[in-house]
């Protein structure tokens, strides 16, 4: 593995410059010689633009790296050492429907959690499964680094139903660390957090500054108004009494579960004021981003990319790849099979925890039982995830109905059935596993 081949599936994504920046920053420890950017026919125009920017970034860095663009996924995967998945089946148009359909039924519309995340999972599962079949045949020793949402669900599906070596990754934990560092006004390398939970439902059990417990101090700062959030989540302030009761650091996505009424009201108000859903806002951001990407004088990641929700993606993804390749035995926060790390969760489900990453993969660090105050919610979301994987693989309507009914952001079975029927109708072109009459 002295000449690494990296395949990026979803290469036309606006996040790809983040990834390329990370590879450039770590070029001395990662001997990448080939980068394959692969996309679909629908994404060809964006792929062409990203390819041009990638070439300019590589040339500016004076690296001996060959960059290829292709619509042939098998060509990209063949003999790859690392395969990165960052795809969105159906594009932003599908995301817009994921956000709109639940809102039509007075239910939160979000692309990775709740009913919107459920729709995204159903579309994504068969595509990722197909990609994994290619990896099994064409590059069986490759590592799959999955950044595709809902990351926990997709990673668990891969680990349970394929032979592909995979680690799921999310930029939420690294964002939390960097935001806590801002609150403390210190370098982020001095901050460590014990993470426990699921993807987009992860808690910071303990926060450390220079190895000393700083949890109480940080939570007090949050109670005084200091906030941590991400660009794609409404910036609602946490209730001080709730933070004092929780005694842990919530992740930004917890607002959907603990502040459901406020979030729903804000989403509905946004539609009334013609602000559109987040997907519609991102469409405008992406339109402007790709105009910037076209600039032949641009040879670095533009600052505007931080307006997307994937900030620090390159830090998380490439740092993880380097830890595997260089056998670093570093601690990373990843989506990995539980295997006893959280003793109150089944061994054979994916959790998001700190893990020691080496050439053997990610070994989760044991943290014991989840506190009662969060255990019930986490267990309910995990039940929803298990059922969603089964529904996505089998196309069974009744399993899908139970999955959606189990999700804590869906208020009733009656609502779940209406949303499910709308999702299946809207997404029939992307759901071959369901027997939908067109």
C-alpha positions, -999 to +999 in steps of 0.1 A: +000+000+000+028+024-009+008+039-037-028+044-025-058+045-047-088+064-033-122+062-048-147+089-040-183+078-048-203+110-050-173+128-064-194+156-077-205+166-042-198+201-030-180+185-001-153+170-023-130+200-020-130+195+018-118+159+012-091+170-013-079+197+012-076+170+038-055+147+015-032+176+006-027+185+043-017+149+051+002+141+019+034+134+038+017+106+058-006+093+031+011+083-002-020+088-024-012+084-060-046+080-076-079+097-068-110+086-087-140+108-086-171+089-096-207+100-100-239+093-119-250+107-153-273+131-134-243+144-115-219+147-145-220+185-148-211+189-111-185+161-114-168+180-143-166+211-122-152+194-091-127+175-112-113+208-126-111+223-091-095+191-077-068+192-105-060+228-097-058+221-059-034+192-065-013+212-090-010+241-065+002+216-038+027+202-063+017+167-056+024+137-078-012+125-077-033+115-107-069+125-107-096+108-127-133+114-132-156+086-143-192+075-145-180+039-143-182+030-106-165-004-111-135+014-127-131+036-096-136+008-071-112-018-088-081-023-067-089+007-045-074+009-010-100+032+004-135+038-009-154+069+004-191+071+000-207+106+002-237+102-020-272+115-019-297+093-039-321+115-056-301+147-050-313+178-033-347+175-050-353+142-030-341+159+001-366+187-004-394+161-005-380+144+026-384+177+044-417+187+028-437+155+032-436+152+070-444+190+073-476+183+053-486+161+082-476+185+109-444+165+117-408+176+117-391+174+083-354+167+085-331+149+062-314+124+086-337+121+115-374+114+118-395+107+087-372+125+064-342+104+074-363+073+071-371+082+034-335+089+027-325+055+043-349+036+021-335+052-010-299+048+000-298+012+014-301-006-020-275+017-037-249+013-009-256-025-009-249-026-047-217-006-042-206-031-015-211-060-039-187-043-063-162-038-035-164-074-025-156-085-060-132-058-072-113-046-041-121-070-012-093-056+010-104-020+007-117+000+036-151+017+031-153+050+049-190+058+049-200+094+052-234+089+036-264+097+059-281+084+078-246+072+087-255+049+116-282+031+096-260+027+065-230+015+084-250-011+104-265-024+071-231-028+056-216-045+086-245-069+090-252-078+054-219-076+035-182-086+039-169-051+034-146-036+060-163-004+069-163+025+094-190+051+096-181+087+100-199+119+110-186+154+114-209+162+144-185+150+171-155+169+157-177+200+154-187+195+190-150+194+201-141+225+180-171+244+194-163+235+230-127+247+223-142+280+211-162+283+243-131+276+264-110+298+241-083+271+237-068+250+209-091+221+201-062+196+206-066+203+244-102+192+244-114+156+247-149+143+250-162+109+260-189+103+233-217+077+237-249+071+217-259+068+181-253+088+150-270+122+153-280+111+188-246+112+205-240+126+240-208+140+255-207+122+288-175+139+300-155+169+287-118+172+295-095+201+291-058+191+293-069+158+309-089+175+337-127+171+339-143+204+327-178+191+322-195+212+349-177+244+338-187+239+301-223+231+310-224+263+331-211+283+302-239+268+280-264+277+307-251+313+305-258+314+268-228+298+251-240+276+222-227+248+200-246+242+168-242+234+131-252+254+100-280+230+090-298+230+124-321+258+138-300+277+164-324+274+193-310+281+228-310+252+252-330+256+284-307+261+313-327+238+336-326+210+310-288+213+307-285+211+345-308+181+346-291+163+317-256+169+331-242+159+297-234+176+265-262+172+239-254+172+202-270+198+179-294+172+165-309+166+200-329+198+195-352+177+172-360+154+201-359+176+231-373+208+215-397+192+190-425+218+193-401+247+189-384+231+159-417+222+142-431+257+147-400+273+133-401+250+102-438+258+096-432+295+101-403+293+076-426+280+050-452+306+057-425+333+053-414+317+020-379+310+035-383+274+022-370+242+038-333+237+045-330+218+012-342+248-008-317+270+010-289+246+003-299+245-034-291+283-035-259+278-015-248+251-039-257+271-070-234+299-057-207+274-046-205+257-080-202+291-097-172+297-074-159+262-082-160+271-120-135+299-115-103+288-132-083+310-108-097+291-078-072+265-065-082+260-029-113+252-009-135+284-008-146+299+025-182+297+013-182+259+017-185+264+055-221+275+049-229+238+043-234+215+073-203+194+066-176+216+080-144+198+092-153+168+071-118+167+057-103+167+092-125+138+103-123+116+071-087+119+062-075+118+098-094+085+101-078+071+069-044+081+081-049+063+114-058+031+095-030+033+070-003+043+095-015+020+122-017+049+146-039+034+174-055+069+176-088+076+193-115+087+168-153+090+173-169+067+148-199+045+139-188+010+147-203-023+159-210-021+196-194-053+207-200-045+244-189-008+243-223+003+256-233-025+279-270-016+278-271-020+240-270-052+220-236-062+208-246-065+171-258-029+165-238+001+154-232+028+180-213+061+178-185+061+204-148+067+208-127+039+193-090+031+189-083+031+152-054+011+137-047-010+106-071-035+121-100-010+121-119+006+149-120-010+184-147+007+205-138+019+240-161+005+267-182+031+285-206+009+305-243+014+307-261+045+294-277+066+322-314+060+326-321+096+316-310+089+280-312+052+277-349+050+268-347+075+239-315+059+225-330+024+227-361+037+209-341+053+181-321+021+178-352+000+174-363+024+147-330+020+129-331-018+130-366-019+116-356+007+089-327-015+078-350-045+075-376-025+055-349-010+032-336-045+024-369-064+020-392-037+008-418-050+033-446-024+038-455-036+073-419-034+085-416+001+071-448+011+088-435-002+122-402+015+117-418+048+111-443+043+139-414+036+163-395+068+154-399+092+183-404+122+160-435+106+144-465+114+166-489+085+158-495+054+137-521+073+118-496+099+109-469+073+102-492+056+076-500+088+058-463+098+056-452+063+046-477+062+017-466+097+005-429+087+008-435+055-013-454+074-039-429+102-041-399+079-042-412+051-064-383+055-089-357+050-062-373+021-043-369-010-064-372-032-033-409-021-028-435-035-051-450-001-060-475+002-088-467+031-110 
